[in-house]
């Protein structure tokens, strides 16, 4: 289930329970769907902010995206804004991505410091200090 589906399921459960005229069964089904994506039992013990993910699902999604573009005219260059994590960027490269995209010089610096070799900054770089950091 994607994050969007998770949000939708949780929202549907709340709306179904709160809206008059909605069949109780719909509320029960929406709540059951939302419960399938509940936080892992150890989540209360993790200090935030923290990245917690389902590694098998992450790897499956990276493979699916790589397979989607494989053999076509486009090259995959995923954006690091969602994960901001060198290890995930490396998994994407290992799966066949041509490089990694980021939005800011600081993000590119962090990726480069972590060993990511091919980084595209998608936004324009303005100012002598930022240009000097390249």
C-alpha positions in Angstrom: 0.0 0.0 0.0 1.5 3.4 -0.9 1.7 6.4 1.4 -1.2 8.0 -0.5 -3.3 4.9 -0.1 -2.4 4.8 3.6 -3.4 8.4 4.1 -6.6 7.7 2.1 -7.5 4.7 4.2 -7.0 6.5 7.4 -8.9 9.5 6.2 -11.7 7.3 4.9 -12.0 5.6 8.3 -12.3 8.9 10.1 -14.8 10.4 7.6 -16.9 7.3 7.5 -17.1 7.2 11.3 -17.9 10.9 11.5 -20.4 11.4 8.7 -24.0 10.9 9.4 -25.8 8.5 7.1 -22.7 6.4 6.3 -23.3 2.8 6.8 -21.5 1.4 9.9 -20.0 -1.4 7.7 -18.2 1.2 5.6 -16.6 2.6 8.8 -15.6 -0.9 9.9 -14.0 -1.7 6.5 -12.2 1.6 6.3 -10.8 1.2 9.9 -9.7 -2.4 9.0 -7.8 -1.0 6.0 -6.2 1.7 8.0 -5.1 -0.8 10.7 -3.2 -2.9 8.2 -0.7 0.0 7.9 -0.3 0.7 11.6 3.1 1.7 13.0 5.4 -1.2 13.8 5.4 -2.1 17.5 8.9 -0.7 18.1 8.0 2.7 16.7 7.2 4.2 20.2 10.8 3.4 21.2 12.4 5.3 18.3 13.3 9.0 18.8 12.1 11.3 16.0 12.8 12.3 13.4 13.8 8.9 12.1 13.5 7.1 8.8 11.6 3.9 9.4 10.8 1.8 6.3 9.9 -1.6 5.1 13.2 -2.6 3.3 11.6 -5.3 1.2 8.9 -2.9 0.0 11.6 -0.2 -0.7 13.7 -2.6 -2.7 10.6 -3.9 -4.6 9.6 -0.3 -5.5 13.1 0.6 -6.7 13.2 -2.6 -8.8 9.7 -1.8 -10.3 10.8 1.7 -11.3 14.0 0.5 -12.8 12.1 -2.2 -14.8 9.6 0.4 -16.0 12.2 2.5 -17.7 14.5 -0.4 -18.8 15.0 -0.7 -22.5 13.2 2.6 -23.2 14.7 5.9 -24.4 14.6 7.6 -21.0 17.1 7.2 -18.2 16.0 7.1 -14.6 17.4 9.9 -12.4 15.3 9.7 -9.2 15.0 12.8 -6.9 16.5 12.5 -3.5 14.0 14.9 -1.9 11.8 12.2 -0.6 14.5 10.2 1.2 17.6 12.4 1.5 19.5 9.3 2.3 22.8 8.2 0.7 22.1 4.5 1.3 18.8 4.7 -0.6 20.3 6.7 -3.4 23.0 4.0 -3.8 20.3 1.3 -4.0 18.7 3.3 -6.8 22.0 3.6 -8.6 22.7 -0.1 -8.1 19.3 -0.8 -9.7 20.3 1.1 -12.8 19.5 4.8 -12.2 21.7 7.0 -14.3 22.3 9.4 -11.4 20.4 11.2 -8.6 18.6 14.5 -8.7 18.4 17.0 -5.9 17.1 20.5 -5.4 19.7 22.3 -3.4 23.5 22.6 -3.2 23.5 21.4 0.4 21.7 18.2 -0.7 24.2 17.6 -3.5 27.0 18.2 -1.0 25.6 15.6 1.4 25.1 13.0 -1.4 28.6 13.7 -2.8 30.2 13.3 0.7 28.4 10.0 0.9 30.0 8.8 -2.4 27.2 9.4 -4.9 29.1 10.1 -8.1 26.5 11.5 -10.5 24.3 14.3 -9.1 22.1 16.7 -10.9 20.9 19.9 -9.2 17.5 20.5 -10.8 17.2 24.2 -9.7 19.2 27.1 -10.8 22.1 28.0 -8.6 22.2 31.7 -7.7 24.8 33.6 -5.8 28.6 33.5 -5.7 28.8 31.5 -2.4 26.6 28.7 -3.7 28.4 28.6 -7.1 31.8 28.4 -5.2 30.5 25.4 -3.3 30.0 23.5 -6.6 
